[in-house]
C-alpha cells in the first residue's frame, strides 16, 4: 500500500487571477481642423473615417464619393445589415447624434466597406474618448477581421475546387 503524503507537502491551489484591466490610453488631440481620424480595414476594403463633435444639432453621417459629392449611409448602402454595421459603434457608445462623420472608402464590396467603416469609426471614437475602448472592444469593433479570400492554386479550378477527373 503506498504511503500517504503529509498535508504540508501538497502544493496549494493557485489563487484566482486578478481581473486584468488595460490601462487607459491618453486621448489623442484632434488635427488642425478639429477632426479625429480612424482607419478601418476588412477584406480588401479600406475606410478612412474622420469625426468631430457637432456644434448645435446638425449631426451628419455621410460617405464622400469625390471632392464635392456626398451620400448618406442610407443612400450608399442598400442592405439593412450594412447600414447597421456602420451605426453599431455609435449605438454601442450612445453617441449617435453627437458627431459629424465623413467617410472615404476604397476597394472591396458593400459588406467589406461596411465592416471597414465600423472599425474606422470605432478607432476614431477610441482616440476621441479612451474611456469608450472597453465597450468597443467588448463589441468586437476594434479587432481586425483577418478573413480574406483564399488564393487560387495552379492546377485547380479555384482555391479548392479541382478540375473534373476523367478516368478515360
N, C-alpha and C positions, 0 to 999 in steps of 0.2 A: 504494500500500500504506500503511495507517495506521501511525503511529508507535507503538511500544510505550512505555507509561508506565514511568518508573523505579519501582523497588520501594519507595522511601521515600514516594511519594505515594499508595500504596494505603492504604485505610482498614483498620485492624486489625480482626480479628473480635472481636465483643463477648465479654466473659468470661461464663461461665455464671453465672446469677443465684444469689445465696446463698439457701439454704433459708429461706423466711420462716416464722418461728415466732411465734405470738401470745404476747404477754406474759401471764403467769398473772394471772387475776383475784384479787382479795382474797376470802377466804372471808367470806360474809355470816354475821352472828350469827343464832342462832335467835330466835324470838319468845319471849314471856314463859313459855310452857308448854314450850319446847324443840323446837318444830316448825320445819322448813324448808318453805317453800311454793313451788309451781311451778304455773303456769297453762299449759295446752295448748289449742290450737285446731286444728280440722280440719273442713272444710266448714262446717256451721252448729253443730257441737258444741263445747262448752267443758267442760273438766275442770279442777277445782281440786284439786290434789294436795298433801297435807301428809305429811311423813315425819320420823321421828326414829329415832335408833339404839335398838335394842331392848335392854332390860335383861334379861339372862338368855337364855332360849332361846325366848321366846314371840313369834316373828315373826308379824306379822299383815298381811294384804293384803286389804282389804275396800272395797266400794263402799257409801256411805251413802245410803240411799233417803230417809229423813227423820231427825228427831232421834234416834229410838231403833231404827230398823230398818236392819240391815246385811246385805249379801250378799257372799259370797266371789266372786272373779273367775270361778270355775268355775260358780257358780250364775247369775251375772249375764250372762255371755256363753255362748251355746250353740255358737258356731263356734270350732273349734280355732285358726284363723287369728287371730281377735280376741284370744283368750287369750294366744297367743304374742306379739302386738304389745304387750300390757300388760307381759309379763315381759321383753321384749327389752332395755331399758336395764339391768335388774338382772343379766341374764345376761352382757351385754357387759362390765360392770364387776366381775363376780364378787362381788356384794353381795346375792345373792338372799335370804339368811336373816338379814340384819343389820339390817333396818329394819322399823318398824311404819308401815304406809302406809294412809291413809284418803283416799278419793276421793269428790268430789261431781261429778256430771255433769249437764249440761243440754243440750237440743237435739239435733238430728241423729238418726241411727240407730246401730246397733251398730258399723258399720265406722268411722264418723266419731268416735264416742265412744272406740273403741279407739285410734285414731290420736291423739286429743287426750290420752288418758291416757298414751300413750307419750311424748309431748312434755312433758307436765307432770312426769312422773317424771324425765325427763332433765334438765329445768331445775332441779328441786329437788336432784337429785344434784350438779349442777354448782355450785349455791350452797353445798351442804354441803362438797364437796371439789373445788376448782377444778382439781386435777390430773387429774380424770376427764373434763375437757372434750374433750381430744383424741380419746379413744376414742368418746365420744358423738357428736362432730361427724363423725368418720370413718364412723360407722354411719348418719349422716343423721338422727339423732334430735333434734337441736337446730334443724333447719331447718324452718320452717313450710311445709307443703304448701299452696300457694295455689290449687290446683284447686278449683273450685266449679261448681255447676250453672249453665249458661248461661241467661240470661233469655229468656222467651218474647217474640217480637216481634209487634206488631199486624199483622193481615192474614195471619197464618200459624197453622197448627195447633199449632205448638210452637216450640222455639228455632230449628230449621232445617227442620222438616217443613212443606211447603206444602200448601195445600188442593188437592184433585184438580182438574186442568184439564179443562174440558169445552168442546170446540170448538163444539158445537151444543146 
